[in-house]
């Protein structure tokens, strides 16, 4: 697909995937590069499975076809597995270890894979697994989880860390800039090791 | 102004400001809502903006503004255009003085809609121009031209972005804002604005006479354009055109359609230069039909002969498939990869602490073997709780309920409708049900906001689109003035109270209305309302599963015990349901 670097960010409605995709878009703008993206709005945001497509240097459509993502960032373990077929051969996954089971599992008593089963299934890809909840706490707020995830993925993203940090600073609420900068750096440090 | 990374709808909103828009109206609907949501929060606003109560009301307001010589924008989703269809068709006869742009956002694949209708067909039907962008930048650039086209031909212009434009993002080149808020002035001209038969026959003729010039101008604007590269060609429109461009092989000609009606002479010249034409477009075969009319003996491949689908949305792999089948690609370059099988799905769900869940629980408890017509809003998710039997369109809960009642089904009928939907098109149904003596119970789920589309205010919210205080309408008084004598308001977090009122309604004949009143839990959180959270005492919990079946995302079940997670908003409904009293507020015994 025409030289774009394709990032798919997935999670559960309400987890802040849209802010993460905005930061990537803003960083592209800072570097004067084209970017295209698509995301989930409307009813699906109510606790449903959500996806944000970002094509860095994208010139055409916003959608990443299955098998064409260079990088998948997942805020939830089960969602990582649900979207794993989007990752291309040799692509990378950066995944939060946290698992939220869909409510239907409890109400309808549906079978669900365990944490270990999911991790095993994900290991056919290059996998960077992290405890984003804990690292966000360490940074100063559980709400900075999305920036931790982005930091952890940043060594694999063809954008300068400075541009990403500037984008973080311009998009998060003013009062939380320090927390989010720390969250990004904690994430990036960890991401560099996996 | 420079380049910004924007959502499609943000870029469209900005383009309206760049066009010096003076008047904005609309009704929220995914994927169109963010245009007005952006316009209504601008601080140094130089235009009037309103959320109207429905799309017909919105369009008639905008039309009147355009008659007064000021530029008007009216936004809605595709199905909203059905509601506004009455003024739409005749507005093409009356015409406009200043620009009127009607944005009707289509939703191929019905990501968040009840159907996949195609707004381009309405433009064809009404005989007005329709602009159909293929990218965010084009959507942005089309808006000023849409206003000038509208003024040049004295006709409303339909602007039809799809979900993949409205909810896509990209780097967009913007221009400087232009101040609007010119003062409108209405010039009386009954032959133009009073469509009695004698006038309308003449107006219809005038409308038809404009068509040929419109077609030519749309080509001159460059919305429809082509490059000739060989003996075969692909013609594509909308987002499909960008997918084709990414895959287009060398030596294949390409025509991009972005505006309707298409000029047949111009189209014919292009087609005659080729030996095979493939048409790729989403939904209705609008382009394909135009192509077939002028193609003569040049073979045309399109959805009418099996190349492409009438439903759903296009994607790069779907377009590659069509191109491969039609012989334009040797092989689909995208791998066929299968998603992981047998994972539990994660559909959207009513929030933890949503008022609707308590109301649905009580309805089901009191009316066990009933029929449950419902409506359009977050509460359509009550389907998962088995309390939504029908949903067609906005306002069709009360009408379907009264229809079933008169059809003679002996079961109880309990319908549910949200406050914004009730004010949109529900009131007429209630009036009709009372007038004609239906036997139904109507539950108005009143959360004081239009929640699903992103929390837009409505006449029930006490605030206008631009944040000005307005008197909150009394739903109780509306229902009573429609002739309903049993109207009770109740807090749906109070299950006992809700059950008692429903039981009372069950005993009575006629139309009964229950207003289940509670703030949307998202609005409550944003307003800083904290109710604490609840916890299950594992020593008391018997693992009976009553709370789990309530279906709240804050309640999980593991090791034969229920557990409450951090999504809990403290509505306390589960504590009322627990048969052994194992659920209590955190910190309390």
Interface residues (C-beta under 8 A of the other chain):
Chain A: X1 X2 X12 X13 X21 X22 X25 X26 X28 X29 X33 X34 X35 X36 X37 X38 X39 X40 X41 X42 X43 X44 X45 X46 X47 X48 X49 X54 X58 X59 X60 X61 X62 X63 X65 X66 X67 X68 X78 X79 X81 X82 X83 X84 X85 X86 X101 X102 X103 X104 X105 X106 X107 X110 X111 X112 X113 X121
Chain B: X3 X4 X5 X30 X31 X34 X111 X112 X164 X167 X168 X169 X170 X171 X239 X242 X243 X245 X246 X315 X316 X317 X334 X335 X337 X338 X339 X340 X342 X343 X344 X345 X346 X347 X348 X349 X350 X351 X378 X380 X381 X384 X452 X453 X454 X548 X549 X551 X552 X553 X555 X556 X557
